[in-house]
Amino acid sequence: MGDMALSVSRGAYAKRNLAWPVSWVGGGLRQVTLAERYDAAMRHLLSTPLNSLWYAPDYGSAVYLLRTQGITKGQTGRLAKTLALLRGAASKYIPDIQLVDLTAEMHEDEQKLRVTCVWVIREASTLMHGELANQQSTTVLL
């Protein structure tokens, strides 16, 4: 038994799972693909201010600070630092995705900051998972 290699199974990313937050649709609970659950988790991570949860002080992001400080084209250093902090939180709380890029711009109509995070599902290949291996993006208004 010690010489046998343990096989590791990877769940399909297109498998249906319960949506979060849980909601009732038709005759049962609403189900979504795993990529949609990652999108919801990323949206929650972006919307939660860093250090706002007493039981998980490292959960959340510092993108809310970008709104109060304003965004100009020359301030890429602050955006890079925010992305680094966000990558740390995502690697701990959503380890199946990898963050690629973070953009922030003022949304003039609503006077809010539009934050877009680009991410990919780790270990997803185009041959096996199709378009789920492409870059995904999550956008929130803060």
Phi, psi and omega in degrees: 000331181289334181273347181284133177279133178283130178276136180255122179261139178248127179292148178290138181286344179270359180297141182277143183214166179294140179283153174237128359291151184295134178217154183262125179229126178061241183260011180193187180286144181291133180243145180224170176283166181296326178297323178291328176292321176297321178298316178295320179293321179292321177298318179293320179296318179293325184279341182271122177294143178300141180067019180268345178256120184293331182274348177213077185294340180269001177276139178118185181223165180257019181292337178296335178290333179294330181292319183282338183264350179078153181239127171234167185294335183272002185258052181283338179296318179293322178292323178294321178293320177296320178295321178296317176296321179293323177297322178296316179292320181292323180293334179274316188261336176228070189290348181276357178239158178233127181282137181255311186207160178221128176234149179219133177212151179285132177266103190296325184297316184254002182054045178234163178269126177263115181250126179240125179247127179258132183214163176230155175277126180298145176061016175269129180247151180297322181295318185270324188246358177067225185286352175292342178279348179287167178293138178248158177223147177235129182238133176229152173253125180244000000 
